[in-house]
Amino acid sequence: MSYMPMTNKPPHDRRTARLAAEKEVLRYAREHPEFGQAHVAEALRAAGFNISPSGVRYLWQEHGLETTYKRLKALERSSGPEFELSPNQREFLRRGDVSRKLARKTQRRTVAGSAETEATAERRQLILAAAAQLFGERGYNGASVRDLAQQVGLLPGSVYHHFPSKEELFVEVHREGFRQLIADVEAAIGREADPWRRLELACTAHIHALVEGNSISTVTGVSLFSLHEPRLKRRLQGDRDRYEEIFVRLIGDLELPGGIDRTLLRMFLFGALNWTLIWFRPGKKKPQEIARQMVTMIRGH
């Protein structure tokens, strides 16, 4: 493992070089916590340090920073505006916290295998979040795996190790988004018995995910009324159907005047919900206020 220039300099000079390399590795951990060890090593070698990816990881391990989650946790504990986390980073930490609580509760991970499993899960989540951001900014055709790899500090081959193609990555972003949407809506309506109140809570969760959620939620929300090529649309349809089935049940439980087409009502409601992504402005009406107004208009009082 290499982490400093390999020279015949005296020990004092070698220690100085090692400390300089360590300082730069820790700087990258603070400023670019999502970057992988290969990306950091490549950047440092370009700056004149003879350091390998394993050398970067060794220094991270010395400081308890060997995973993206641990680096973000360290930043979260820091103070000052220079360490403020982005919405995607906060969501990454939130999901990481949930995963760790579940792992401790079920004790499914072994001591020997937990670090590797945890790091792999973190890397996948990091790639998905970055991919969602790129898809949101550039669309499916405008985003490339190379651009994604550069954004998260990985080699393209590392991305392909987790997702064999851009299409697979796009489908998985949507699958994860629908998982989040379904979980959020089901959690919101879980203990409520009144059908109209259940619909209002579901609409609130849907709007919240679109306008205040993470990049994965946003891309998924856009997809609900986007037109994709037929093959891609077919691959996304199953996840969309599973989510829509929740609203089929919710609207099916409502007392409505005779002659109301519940399927058209559901499509009408989805159109209104998804359009909030276009016109919503923070600081004005909150998701729950918008949802209440929408349901009131449908109900008629």
DAFEN-V685142 format. One record per pair of residues at least 4 apart in sequence whose ideal C-beta (glycine too) atoms are under 8 Angstrom apart, sorted by the first residue. I is the first residue (numbers start at 1). J is the second residue. Records with the same first field share a line. If there is no record, write none. Layout:
I=J, J
This chain:
1=52, 54, 55, 58
2=6, 50, 51, 52, 54, 55
3=18, 21, 22, 25, 51, 52, 55, 56, 58, 59
4=14, 17, 18, 20, 21, 49, 50, 51
5=9, 17, 48, 49, 50
6=50
7=13, 14, 17
9=13, 14, 17
10=14
11=15
12=16
13=17
14=18
15=19
16=20
17=21, 49
18=22
19=23
20=24, 49
21=25, 44, 49, 51, 55, 59
22=26, 59
23=27
24=28, 44, 47, 49
25=29, 40, 44, 51, 56, 59, 60
26=30, 59, 63, 65
27=31
28=32, 35, 40, 43, 44
29=33, 60, 63, 65, 71, 74
30=71, 74, 75, 83
32=40, 153
33=68, 71, 72, 75, 89
34=68, 89, 126, 130, 152, 153
35=39, 40, 43, 152, 153
36=40, 53, 123, 152, 153, 154, 158
37=41, 53, 54, 56, 57, 60
38=42, 53, 153, 154, 155, 158
39=43, 152, 153, 154, 155
40=44, 53, 56, 153
41=45, 51, 52, 53, 55, 56
42=46
43=47
44=49, 51, 56
45=49, 50, 51
51=55, 56
52=56
53=57
54=58
55=59
56=60
57=61, 66
58=62
59=63
60=65, 66, 71
61=65, 66
64=70, 74
65=70, 71, 74
66=70, 115, 119
67=71, 118, 119, 122
68=72, 92, 122, 123, 126
69=73, 92, 93, 96, 118, 122
70=74
71=75
72=76, 85, 89, 92, 93, 96
73=77, 93
74=78
75=83, 85, 89
76=85, 93
78=83
79=83
85=89, 90, 93
86=90
87=91, 214, 215
88=92, 129, 130, 133, 214, 215
89=93
90=94
91=95, 129, 213, 214
92=96, 122, 125, 126, 129
93=97
94=98
95=99, 125
96=100, 122, 125
97=101
98=102
99=103, 118, 121
100=104
101=105
102=106
103=107, 108, 109, 114, 118
109=113, 114, 117, 118
110=114
113=117
114=118
115=119
116=120
117=121
118=122
119=123
120=124
121=125
122=126
123=127, 154, 158, 162
124=128, 162
125=129
126=130, 152
127=131, 148, 152, 154, 159, 162, 163, 169
128=132, 169, 172, 173, 176, 216
129=133, 214, 215, 216
130=134, 148, 151, 152
131=135, 143, 148, 169, 170, 173
132=136, 173, 177, 214, 215, 216, 218, 219
133=137, 151, 215
134=138, 143, 147, 148, 151
135=139, 140, 143, 170, 173, 219
136=215, 218, 219, 222
137=142, 143
138=142, 143
139=143
140=166, 170, 228, 232
143=147, 148, 166
144=148, 166
145=149, 156, 159, 160, 166, 169
146=150, 156
147=151
148=152, 159, 169
149=154, 155, 156, 158, 159
152=159
154=158, 159
155=159
156=160
157=161
158=162
159=163, 169
160=164, 165
163=168, 169, 172
164=168
165=169
166=170
167=171, 232, 235
168=172
169=173
170=174, 232
171=175, 232, 235, 236
172=176
173=177, 216, 219, 220
174=178, 219, 220, 223, 236, 239
175=179, 239
176=180, 216
177=181, 216, 217, 219, 220, 221, 223
178=182, 220, 239, 240, 242, 243
179=183
180=184, 209, 213, 216, 217, 220
181=185, 205, 206, 209, 217, 220, 243
182=186, 242, 243, 246
183=187
184=188, 205, 206, 208, 209
185=189, 202, 205, 206, 243, 246
186=190, 246
187=205
188=201, 202, 204, 205
189=198, 201, 202, 205, 250
192=197, 198, 201
193=197, 198
194=198
195=199, 250, 253, 254, 255
196=200, 254, 295, 299
197=201
198=202, 250, 253
199=203, 250, 251, 254, 295
200=204, 288, 291, 292, 295
201=205, 291
202=206, 246, 247, 250
203=207, 269, 273, 290, 291, 294, 295
204=208, 287, 288, 290, 291, 292
205=209
206=210, 273, 291
207=211, 273, 276, 280, 287, 290, 291
208=212, 213, 287
209=213, 217, 220, 221
210=217, 218, 221, 273, 274, 276, 277, 280
211=276, 277, 280, 282, 287
212=287
213=217, 218
214=218
215=219
216=220
217=221
218=222, 277
219=223
220=224
221=274, 277
222=226, 274, 277
223=228, 236, 240
224=240, 270, 274
225=270, 271, 274
227=233
228=232, 233, 236
229=233
230=234
231=235
232=236
233=237
236=240
237=241
238=242
239=243
240=244
241=245
243=247
244=248, 266, 270
245=249
246=250
247=251, 266, 269, 270
248=252, 262, 266
249=253
250=254
251=262, 265, 266, 269
252=262
254=262
256=260, 262, 265
260=265
261=265
262=266
263=267
264=268
265=269, 298
266=270
267=271
268=272
269=273, 294, 298
270=274
271=275
272=276, 294
273=294
275=279
276=280, 287, 290
280=290
285=289, 290, 293
286=290
287=291
288=292
289=293
290=294
291=295
292=296
293=297
294=298
295=299
296=300, 301
